[in-house]
Amino acid sequence: MKVTFLTRDYPDGAWGGPGSFYYSLSRALAQRGHEIHVICQALTVPRDYEDDGVVDHRVGTNPRRYSVLARINYNFHASLKLRELIRQQSTEIVESPYFGSEAFLHSLRKTTPLVIRLDANSSDALRTKNYSGTKELLGLKLLSNLEDFCARRADRVIAVSQEFYSRAIEKLHLDPKKLDVVYDAIDISKYRLVSSNMRERLGIPKESHLVLFAGRLEARKGLHVLCQSIPEVIQSRPGTKFVLVGNDTNTAPGGGSVKAYLREQAKSHGFSNALVFLNFLRPDKLVQLYSACDVFVLPSLQEGFSGLVVLEALACGKPVVTTSAGGASEIGLVPPNGIIVPPNNVSELAQAIINLLSLNEEDKKLIAKKNRELIEAKFSIATCADKMVQVYDKVLSKE
């Protein structure tokens, strides 16, 4: 089978959720003998190369994030490369994420079946005000319409959760016969509990609790809500440190840098010493942080499935606090292995973190074992790849 993925966000710098997912999926499919190509954003010079059996095609001349012009630039060059691959490599299936309408030009006159993966999207970004300035607002409104158009034109749509499955039927009016639910997944060989000296490297004492967040510092991640919950957590568990890992964005409440906003809030409320900021970390370093933390937290206002970072933390055996904004309820979390709270609820978020910081060592060991078993059973990329092959077979057989 010959499959080409269109995904602007793809590892060669900061890893985002869709990029991380397609990185793992492409390699899992290649290991099964399929011919896999990935068209993604060039961060420096456009080039083609093979990596782990997957052929990467880096295109475009403007790698800026959160730029409408940069996305148009990428989409144009990606469309040209896709036409070349269809013609020269006989690509059988094209797959692309919903967000960004990357397959829009291909969808206008499909010569190869199109699969769209229905996940986080521009309408959710608009709802959570995950943008900076009027230009980005207008760009998201345009993208939202284009995303819907692509989904309706697709031969098959993959919903990453039952919630998105329902949304596809109710809001996009898609035929249930062309919908499948395939959950996000991770490479469980990479994400596992390991020995770690990250506490020592960050200067965090052994007796201090460590709460970890990982993801872009952006409005939809609910970091301002976490910020408001920190004083209550510290009052209950003095000395707790909050390590926030991710690149900054200009989507803070009222506009501007999220990191600057959080620092100002911490200064105003007297907990500056509790915050530790780290920029993007590669997976091997992030695994060490997962392994070193006591609790992982993702206070999102909006997610597609649950955020891959939640699955990664669970795979490393950690208890998690996340919100119901997305498909987190479908993971199968049972307290104290994980606690799901309503989005934008400061008091419930704080209490959930406090509850998990109160676990004894024996509880932590049992949780680590159960959380690892949960991820291995339901969210390994190997299982996901097998399900995607079944979906592709449906597309090619025109079921």
C-alpha positions as CSV (number, residue, x, y, z in Angstrom):
1,M,0.0,0.0,0.0
2,K,1.3,3.5,-0.9
3,V,0.2,6.2,1.5
4,T,1.2,9.9,1.6
5,F,0.6,12.0,4.7
6,L,0.2,15.8,4.4
7,T,1.1,17.3,7.8
8,R,2.8,20.6,8.1
9,D,3.6,20.0,11.8
10,Y,6.2,17.2,11.7
11,P,9.3,16.6,13.8
12,D,12.4,18.7,12.7
13,G,12.3,21.1,15.6
14,A,9.4,21.5,18.0
15,W,7.1,18.5,18.1
16,G,3.3,19.2,18.0
17,G,0.6,16.6,18.6
18,P,-0.3,15.9,15.0
19,G,3.4,15.8,14.0
20,S,4.3,13.4,16.8
21,F,1.4,11.1,15.9
22,Y,2.2,11.0,12.2
23,Y,5.9,10.5,12.9
24,S,5.1,7.3,14.9
25,L,2.3,6.1,12.6
26,S,4.4,6.5,9.4
27,R,7.2,4.4,10.9
28,A,4.8,1.7,12.2
29,L,3.3,1.4,8.7
30,A,6.7,1.4,7.0
31,Q,7.7,-1.5,9.3
32,R,4.7,-3.4,8.0
33,G,6.1,-3.1,4.4
34,H,3.9,-0.2,3.2
35,E,5.4,2.6,1.1
36,I,5.0,5.8,3.2
37,H,5.7,9.4,2.1
38,V,5.3,12.5,4.4
39,I,4.9,16.0,3.0
40,C,5.8,18.5,5.7
41,Q,7.1,22.0,6.4
42,A,10.7,22.8,5.5
43,L,12.3,24.7,8.4
44,T,15.4,25.6,6.4
45,V,16.0,24.4,2.8
46,P,13.4,22.3,1.0
47,R,14.6,18.7,0.5
48,D,13.7,15.0,0.1
49,Y,15.3,12.3,2.2
50,E,14.6,8.8,3.7
51,D,14.4,8.3,7.5
52,D,13.6,5.0,9.2
53,G,12.0,3.7,5.9
54,V,9.8,6.8,5.5
55,V,10.4,9.3,2.7
56,D,10.1,12.8,4.0
57,H,9.5,15.7,1.6
58,R,10.1,19.1,3.2
59,V,8.5,21.9,1.3
60,G,7.6,25.6,1.5
61,T,9.7,28.7,2.1
62,N,8.0,30.2,5.2
63,P,8.1,28.2,8.4
64,R,6.5,30.8,10.6
65,R,3.9,29.4,13.0
66,Y,0.6,31.2,13.5
67,S,0.9,32.9,10.1
68,V,-1.8,32.7,7.5
69,L,0.6,33.6,4.7
70,A,3.1,30.9,5.9
71,R,0.3,28.3,5.8
72,I,-0.8,29.3,2.3
73,N,2.8,29.1,1.2
74,Y,3.1,25.6,2.6
75,N,-0.2,24.4,1.2
76,F,0.7,25.6,-2.3
77,H,4.1,23.8,-2.3
78,A,2.7,20.7,-0.6
79,S,0.0,20.5,-3.3
80,L,2.7,20.6,-6.0
81,K,4.7,17.9,-4.3
82,L,1.6,15.7,-3.8
83,R,0.8,15.9,-7.5
84,E,4.3,14.8,-8.3
85,L,4.1,11.8,-5.9
86,I,0.7,10.8,-7.3
87,R,2.2,10.9,-10.8
88,Q,5.6,9.4,-10.2
89,Q,5.1,7.2,-7.1
90,S,1.5,6.1,-7.8
91,T,0.3,7.1,-4.3
92,E,-2.9,5.2,-3.5
93,I,-4.1,7.1,-0.5
94,V,-3.7,10.7,0.8
95,E,-4.2,11.4,4.5
96,S,-4.2,14.7,6.2
97,P,-5.3,16.3,9.6
98,Y,-8.5,18.3,9.7
99,F,-6.7,21.4,11.2
100,G,-5.3,23.7,8.6
101,S,-7.2,22.3,5.6
102,E,-3.8,21.1,4.2
103,A,-5.6,18.9,1.7
104,F,-7.9,21.6,0.4
105,L,-6.3,21.9,-3.1
106,H,-6.2,18.1,-3.4
107,S,-9.8,17.9,-2.4
108,L,-10.9,20.2,-5.3
109,R,-10.1,17.6,-7.9
110,K,-9.2,14.3,-6.2
111,T,-7.2,11.9,-8.3
112,T,-6.4,9.8,-5.3
113,P,-8.7,8.9,-2.4
114,L,-8.6,11.3,0.6
115,V,-8.7,10.5,4.3
116,I,-9.1,13.3,6.8
117,R,-8.2,12.8,10.5
118,L,-10.8,14.8,12.5
119,D,-9.0,16.3,15.5
120,A,-8.4,19.7,17.0
121,N,-9.5,22.5,14.6
122,S,-9.8,26.2,13.9
123,S,-13.4,26.5,15.2
124,D,-12.1,25.2,18.6
125,A,-9.3,27.7,18.5
126,L,-11.8,30.5,17.8
127,R,-14.0,29.3,20.7
128,T,-11.1,29.3,23.2
129,K,-9.6,32.6,21.7
130,N,-6.4,30.8,20.9
131,Y,-5.1,33.5,18.6
132,S,-3.3,36.9,18.8
133,G,-4.6,39.8,16.8
134,T,-7.3,40.5,14.2
135,K,-5.2,39.0,11.3
136,E,-4.9,35.7,13.0
137,L,-8.6,35.8,14.0
138,L,-9.7,36.3,10.4
139,G,-7.3,33.6,9.2
140,L,-8.8,31.1,11.6
141,K,-12.3,31.9,10.4
142,L,-11.2,31.2,6.9
143,L,-9.4,28.0,7.8
144,S,-12.5,26.8,9.7
145,N,-14.6,26.9,6.6
146,L,-11.9,25.3,4.5
147,E,-11.5,22.5,7.1
148,D,-15.2,21.7,6.9
149,F,-15.0,21.7,3.1
150,C,-12.2,19.2,3.1
151,A,-13.9,16.9,5.6
152,R,-17.1,16.8,3.4
153,R,-15.0,16.1,0.3
154,A,-13.0,13.2,2.0
155,D,-13.6,9.6,1.0
156,R,-13.2,8.6,4.6
157,V,-13.0,10.5,7.9
158,I,-11.2,9.3,11.0
159,A,-12.6,10.7,14.3
160,V,-10.1,10.6,17.1
161,S,-12.9,10.1,19.7
162,Q,-16.6,9.4,20.0
163,E,-17.1,13.1,20.7
164,F,-15.6,14.0,17.3
165,Y,-17.6,11.2,15.7
166,S,-20.8,12.7,17.0
167,R,-19.6,16.2,16.0
168,A,-18.9,15.0,12.4
169,I,-22.5,13.7,12.1
170,E,-24.3,16.6,13.9
171,K,-22.3,19.6,12.8
172,L,-20.7,18.5,9.5
173,H,-23.6,16.3,8.5
174,L,-21.3,13.5,7.4
175,D,-22.6,10.1,6.5
176,P,-21.8,7.7,9.4
177,K,-20.9,5.1,6.8
178,K,-17.8,7.0,5.9
179,L,-16.7,7.5,9.5
180,D,-14.4,5.5,11.7
181,V,-13.1,6.1,15.3
182,V,-9.4,5.4,15.7
183,Y,-7.9,6.9,18.9
184,D,-4.6,8.7,19.0
185,A,-1.6,6.5,20.0
186,I,2.0,6.7,21.0
187,D,5.2,4.7,20.5
188,I,5.2,2.8,23.8
189,S,8.8,1.6,23.3
190,K,9.9,5.3,23.7
191,Y,7.6,6.4,26.5
192,R,8.2,4.3,29.6
193,L,9.4,4.9,33.2
194,V,13.2,5.4,33.2
195,S,15.8,6.4,35.7
196,S,16.1,10.2,35.8
197,N,18.3,12.9,37.3
198,M,16.1,15.7,36.1
199,R,15.2,16.8,39.6
200,E,18.8,17.3,40.4
201,R,19.5,19.1,37.1
202,L,16.6,21.5,37.7
203,G,17.6,22.1,41.4
204,I,14.4,20.6,42.8
205,P,14.9,19.0,46.2
206,K,13.8,15.4,46.6
207,E,11.3,16.3,49.3
208,S,9.5,18.8,47.0
209,H,6.6,17.7,44.9
210,L,7.0,18.1,41.1
211,V,3.9,18.9,39.0
212,L,4.6,18.7,35.2
213,F,2.9,20.4,32.2
214,A,4.1,19.8,28.6
215,G,2.7,21.4,25.5
216,R,2.7,24.8,23.7
217,L,2.2,27.7,26.1
218,E,-1.1,28.8,24.5
219,A,-4.5,29.9,25.5
220,R,-6.4,26.7,24.7
221,K,-4.1,24.7,27.1
222,G,-5.7,26.5,30.1
223,L,-2.4,27.6,31.7
224,H,-4.0,30.7,33.2
225,V,-6.4,28.3,35.0
226,L,-3.5,26.3,36.3
227,C,-1.9,29.5,37.4
228,Q,-4.9,30.5,39.5
229,S,-4.9,27.0,41.1
230,I,-1.3,27.1,42.2
231,P,-1.7,29.1,45.5
232,E,-4.2,26.6,46.8
233,V,-1.9,23.7,45.9
234,I,1.1,25.3,47.6
235,Q,-0.9,26.1,50.7
236,S,-1.8,22.5,51.0
237,R,1.6,21.1,49.8
238,P,4.3,23.7,50.5
239,G,7.4,23.5,48.4
240,T,5.6,22.1,45.3
241,K,7.3,23.0,42.0
242,F,5.5,23.4,38.7
243,V,7.6,22.7,35.7
244,L,6.1,24.0,32.4
245,V,7.6,22.7,29.3
246,G,6.8,24.2,25.9
247,N,7.5,27.0,23.5
248,D,5.8,30.4,24.1
249,T,3.0,31.9,22.0
250,N,1.3,35.3,22.0
251,T,-2.2,34.1,23.0
252,A,-2.3,35.2,26.7
253,P,-5.6,36.7,28.0
254,G,-5.7,40.2,26.6
255,G,-2.9,39.3,24.1
256,G,0.9,39.0,24.4
257,S,3.3,36.3,25.6
258,V,1.8,33.5,27.7
259,K,5.1,33.0,29.5
260,A,5.2,36.7,30.5
261,Y,1.6,36.6,31.6
262,L,2.3,33.6,33.9
263,R,5.4,35.1,35.3
264,E,3.5,38.3,36.1
265,Q,0.7,36.4,37.7
266,A,3.2,34.4,39.8
267,K,4.9,37.6,40.9
268,S,1.6,39.3,41.8
269,H,0.5,36.3,43.9
270,G,3.8,35.4,45.5
271,F,4.7,32.1,43.9
272,S,7.4,33.0,41.4
273,N,9.7,30.4,43.1
274,A,7.3,27.7,42.4
275,L,7.5,28.0,38.6
276,V,10.1,26.5,36.3
277,F,10.0,27.2,32.6
278,L,11.6,25.0,30.0
279,N,11.5,25.4,26.2
280,F,10.7,22.5,23.9
281,L,12.4,19.2,24.8
282,R,13.0,16.3,22.6
283,P,11.2,13.0,23.5
284,D,14.1,11.4,25.3
285,K,14.5,14.4,27.6
286,L,10.7,14.7,28.1
287,V,10.6,11.0,29.1
288,Q,13.1,11.8,31.9
289,L,10.8,14.6,33.1
290,Y,7.7,12.4,33.0
291,S,9.7,9.8,35.1
292,A,10.8,12.5,37.6
293,C,7.4,14.1,38.2
294,D,4.8,13.2,40.8
295,V,1.8,14.4,38.9
296,F,1.2,15.4,35.2
297,V,-1.4,18.0,34.5
298,L,-3.1,19.2,31.3
299,P,-5.7,21.9,32.1
300,S,-6.9,22.3,28.5
301,L,-9.9,24.3,27.5
302,Q,-10.0,22.4,24.2
303,E,-8.3,19.2,22.9
304,G,-8.9,16.8,20.1
305,F,-8.7,13.4,21.8
306,S,-7.0,14.1,25.2
307,G,-3.6,15.4,24.2
308,L,-0.8,12.9,23.4
309,V,1.1,14.2,26.4
310,V,-1.5,12.6,28.7
311,L,-0.9,9.2,27.0
312,E,2.8,9.7,27.2
313,A,2.6,10.5,31.0
314,L,0.4,7.5,31.6
315,A,2.8,5.3,29.6
316,C,5.6,6.5,32.0
317,G,3.4,5.3,34.9
318,K,2.3,8.7,36.2
319,P,-1.0,9.8,37.7
320,V,-2.6,12.6,35.6
321,V,-5.0,15.5,36.0
322,T,-6.7,16.5,32.8
323,T,-10.0,18.1,31.7
324,S,-13.1,16.8,30.0
325,A,-12.4,19.1,27.0
326,G,-11.9,16.4,24.4
327,G,-12.0,12.7,24.6
328,A,-10.3,12.2,27.9
329,S,-13.3,10.4,29.3
330,E,-12.7,7.7,26.7
331,I,-9.3,6.8,28.0
332,G,-10.6,4.7,30.8
333,L,-9.1,6.6,33.8
334,V,-10.2,5.7,37.2
335,P,-9.1,7.7,40.3
336,P,-6.4,7.8,41.6
337,N,-4.8,6.7,38.4
338,G,-6.1,9.8,36.8
339,I,-8.6,12.5,37.6
340,I,-10.7,14.3,35.0
341,V,-12.1,17.8,36.0
342,P,-14.3,20.3,34.1
343,P,-12.3,22.8,32.0
344,N,-11.9,26.3,33.5
345,N,-12.6,25.2,37.0
346,V,-9.8,26.4,39.3
347,S,-11.0,24.8,42.6
348,E,-11.5,21.3,41.2
349,L,-8.2,21.5,39.3
350,A,-6.4,22.5,42.5
351,Q,-8.1,19.8,44.6
352,A,-7.4,17.0,42.0
353,I,-3.7,17.9,42.0
354,I,-3.6,18.0,45.8
355,N,-5.3,14.6,46.0
356,L,-2.7,13.0,43.7
357,L,0.2,14.6,45.5
358,S,-1.1,12.9,48.7
359,L,-0.5,9.4,47.3
360,N,1.8,7.1,49.3
361,E,4.7,5.2,47.7
362,E,2.7,1.9,47.5
363,D,-0.2,3.7,45.8
364,K,2.3,5.2,43.3
365,K,3.7,1.8,42.4
366,L,0.2,0.3,41.8
367,I,-0.8,3.3,39.7
368,A,2.4,3.1,37.6
369,K,1.7,-0.6,36.8
370,K,-2.0,0.0,35.9
371,N,-1.4,3.1,33.8
372,R,1.3,1.3,31.8
373,E,-1.0,-1.7,31.2
374,L,-3.8,0.7,30.1
375,I,-1.6,2.4,27.5
376,E,-0.2,-0.9,26.2
377,A,-3.7,-2.4,25.8
378,K,-5.5,0.6,24.1
379,F,-3.1,3.2,22.8
380,S,0.0,1.7,21.3
381,I,1.0,2.9,17.8
382,A,1.2,-0.7,16.7
383,T,-2.5,-1.3,17.4
384,C,-3.4,2.1,15.8
385,A,-1.4,1.2,12.6
386,D,-3.3,-2.1,12.3
387,K,-6.6,-0.2,12.5
388,M,-5.5,2.3,10.0
389,V,-4.6,-0.4,7.5
390,Q,-8.2,-1.7,7.9
391,V,-9.5,1.8,7.2
392,Y,-7.3,2.2,4.1
393,D,-8.6,-1.2,2.8
394,K,-12.1,0.1,3.1
395,V,-11.1,3.2,1.1
396,L,-9.5,1.2,-1.7
397,S,-12.3,-1.3,-1.9
398,K,-14.8,1.6,-1.8
399,E,-16.9,0.2,1.0
